[in-house]
């Protein structure tokens, strides 16, 4: 007598769901980066950037901004790393 697990593994719906997931992951890995490009780096004087722009600039350089940092703390980190080359 087949168990519920056996019936699920032999189900056409399970196969179709698995195939759909694999297809979605493949499509995202191929087209996902181009369909949703990253926002451009803020430009100009960092003093005029918003809190979110300062966080985005630091995150783009893997400097891991703390969500609790104030705008002044973020600005200080940006200025300290402004001349560092982007990796």
Contact map, one row per residue, 1 for C-alpha under 8 A:
111000000000000000000000000000000000000000000000000000000000000000000000000000000000000
111111100000000000000000000000000000000000000000000000000000000000000000000000000000000
111111100000000000000000000000000000000000000000000000000000000000000000000000000000000
011111110000000000000000000000000000000000000000000000000000000000000000000000000000000
011111111000000000000000000000000000000000000000000000000000000000000000000000000000000
011111111100000000000000000000000000000000000000000000000000000000000000000000000000000
011111111110000000000000000000000000000000000000000000000000000000000000000000000000000
000111111110010000000000000000000000000000000000000000000000000000000000000000000000000
000011111110011000000000000000000000000000000000000000000000000000000000000000000000000
000001111111011000000000000000000000000000000000000000000000000000000000000000000000000
000000111111111000000000000000000000000000000000000000000000000000000000000000000000000
000000000111111100000000000000000000000000000000000000000000000000000000000000000000000
000000000011111110000000000000000000000000000000000000000000000000000000000000000000000
000000011111111111000000000000000000000000000000000000000000000000000000000000000000000
000000001111111111100000000000000000000000000000000000000000000000000000000000000000000
000000000001111111110000000000000000000000000000000000000000000000000000000000000000000
000000000000111111111000000000000000000000000000000000000000000000000000000000000000000
000000000000011111111100000000000000000000000000000000000000000000000000000000000000000
000000000000001111111110000000000000000000000000000000000000000000000000000000000000000
000000000000000111111111000000000000000000000000000000000000000000000000000000000000000
000000000000000011111111100000000000000000000000000000000000000000000000000000000000000
000000000000000001111111110000000000000000000000000000000000000000000000000000000000000
000000000000000000111111111000000000000000000000000000000000000000000000000000000000000
000000000000000000011111111100000000000000000000000000000000000000000000000000000000000
000000000000000000001111111110000000000000000000000000000000000000000000000000000000000
000000000000000000000111111111000000000000000000000000000000000000000000000000000000000
000000000000000000000011111111110000000000000000000000000000000000000000000000000000000
000000000000000000000001111111111000000000000000000000000000000000000000000000000000000
000000000000000000000000111111111000000000000000000000000000000000000000000000000000000
000000000000000000000000011111111000000000000000000000000000000000000000000000000000000
000000000000000000000000001111111110000000000000000000000000000000000000000000000000000
000000000000000000000000001111111111000000000000000000000000000000000000000000000000000
000000000000000000000000000111111111100000000000000000000000000000000000000000000000000
000000000000000000000000000000111111100000000000000000000000000000000000000000000000000
000000000000000000000000000000111111100000000000000000000000000000000000000000000000000
000000000000000000000000000000011111110000000000000000000000000000000000000000000000000
000000000000000000000000000000001111111000000000000000000000000000000000000000000000000
000000000000000000000000000000000001111100000000000000000000000000000000000000000000000
000000000000000000000000000000000000111110000000000000000000000000000000000000000000000
000000000000000000000000000000000000011111000000000000000000000000000000000000000000000
000000000000000000000000000000000000001111100000000010011000000000000000000000000000000
000000000000000000000000000000000000000111110000100010001000000000000000000000000000000
000000000000000000000000000000000000000011111100000000000000000000000000000000000000000
000000000000000000000000000000000000000001111101000000000000000000000000000000000000000
000000000000000000000000000000000000000000111111100000000000000000000000000000000000000
000000000000000000000000000000000000000000111111100001000000000000000000001001100000000
000000000000000000000000000000000000000000001111100000000000000000000000001000000000000
000000000000000000000000000000000000000000011111110000000000000000000000000000000000000
000000000000000000000000000000000000000001001111111111000000000000000000000000000000000
000000000000000000000000000000000000000000000001111111000000000000000010000000000000000
000000000000000000000000000000000000000000000000111111100000000000000110010000000000000
000000000000000000000000000000000000000000000000111111110000000000000000000000000000000
000000000000000000000000000000000000000011000000111111111000000000000000000000000000000
000000000000000000000000000000000000000000000100111111111100000000000010011001000000000
000000000000000000000000000000000000000000000000001111111110000010000000010000000000000
000000000000000000000000000000000000000010000000000111111111000000000000000000000000000
000000000000000000000000000000000000000011000000000011111111100000000000000001000000000
000000000000000000000000000000000000000000000000000001111111111110000000000011000000000
000000000000000000000000000000000000000000000000000000111111111110000000000000000000000
000000000000000000000000000000000000000000000000000000011111111000000000000000000000000
000000000000000000000000000000000000000000000000000000001111111000000000000000000000011
000000000000000000000000000000000000000000000000000000000111111100000000000000000000000
000000000000000000000000000000000000000000000000000000000111111110000000000000000000000
000000000000000000000000000000000000000000000000000000000110011111000000000000000000000
000000000000000000000000000000000000000000000000000000100110001111101000010000000000000
000000000000000000000000000000000000000000000000000000000000000111111000000000000000000
000000000000000000000000000000000000000000000000000000000000000011111000000000000000000
000000000000000000000000000000000000000000000000000000000000000001111100000000000000000
000000000000000000000000000000000000000000000000000000000000000011111111110000000000000
000000000000000000000000000000000000000000000000001000000000000000011111110000000000000
000000000000000000000000000000000000000000000000011001000000000000001111111000000000000
000000000000000000000000000000000000000000000000000000000000000000001111111100000000000
000000000000000000000000000000000000000000000000000000000000000000001111111110000000000
000000000000000000000000000000000000000000000000001001100000000010001111111111000000000
000000000000000000000000000000000000000000000110000001000000000000000011111111100000000
000000000000000000000000000000000000000000000000000000000000000000000001111111110000000
000000000000000000000000000000000000000000000000000000000100000000000000111111111000000
000000000000000000000000000000000000000000000100000001001100000000000000011111111100000
000000000000000000000000000000000000000000000100000000000000000000000000001111111100000
000000000000000000000000000000000000000000000000000000000000000000000000000111111110000
000000000000000000000000000000000000000000000000000000000000000000000000000011111111000
000000000000000000000000000000000000000000000000000000000000000000000000000001111111000
000000000000000000000000000000000000000000000000000000000000000000000000000000011111100
000000000000000000000000000000000000000000000000000000000000000000000000000000001111110
000000000000000000000000000000000000000000000000000000000000000000000000000000000011111
000000000000000000000000000000000000000000000000000000000000100000000000000000000001111
000000000000000000000000000000000000000000000000000000000000100000000000000000000000111
